[in-house]
Amino acid sequence: MKAVEIFRLRKSFGRESSEALRQEAEDFINEKHYQGYRLITASFEVADNAGYIYAFITMKRPNTY
């Protein structure tokens, strides 16, 4: 069983997309936290050539050491 999971959220880059992705990532982290996950890192990247903004969220699974 994996102790760490990495999640990727993606939004099309446009007006207010960074704020929308930030809110989506915050809601996602809160939802996973209630399931017992613990946040390790959260980072955001813009893919210039693809037109997307990404959120990479690393979380520790519940009941793992």
C-alpha positions in Angstrom: 0.0 0.0 0.0 1.3 3.4 -0.9 1.8 5.8 2.0 1.8 9.0 -0.1 -0.5 10.0 -3.0 0.0 12.9 -5.5 -3.1 14.5 -6.9 -3.2 16.8 -10.0 -5.9 19.4 -10.6 -6.0 21.2 -13.9 -7.8 24.3 -15.2 -7.7 26.1 -18.5 -5.7 29.2 -18.2 -7.8 32.3 -18.5 -9.3 35.2 -16.6 -9.7 34.4 -12.9 -8.5 30.8 -13.5 -5.8 31.0 -10.9 -8.3 32.0 -8.2 -10.7 29.3 -9.3 -8.0 26.6 -9.1 -6.9 27.9 -5.7 -10.4 27.5 -4.4 -10.8 24.1 -6.0 -7.5 22.9 -4.5 -8.5 24.3 -1.1 -11.8 22.4 -1.2 -10.1 19.2 -2.4 -7.5 19.4 0.5 -10.3 20.0 3.1 -12.3 17.0 1.7 -9.3 14.7 1.8 -8.4 16.0 5.3 -11.8 14.9 6.6 -11.1 11.4 5.1 -7.9 11.2 7.2 -5.3 12.4 4.8 -2.5 14.8 5.9 -1.1 17.5 3.6 2.6 17.3 2.7 2.9 19.9 -0.1 0.8 21.9 -2.5 2.3 23.6 -5.5 1.0 25.4 -8.6 2.5 25.5 -12.1 1.6 27.2 -15.4 2.1 25.2 -18.6 2.7 28.0 -21.1 2.6 25.9 -24.2 -0.6 23.9 -23.2 -2.6 26.8 -21.8 -3.3 25.1 -18.5 -2.6 25.9 -14.8 -2.0 22.9 -12.6 -2.1 22.2 -8.8 0.0 19.3 -7.5 -1.1 18.2 -4.1 0.9 15.6 -2.1 -0.9 14.0 0.8 -0.1 11.2 3.3 -2.7 8.4 3.3 -4.6 7.7 6.5 -3.2 5.1 8.9 0.3 4.9 7.4 3.5 5.7 9.1 
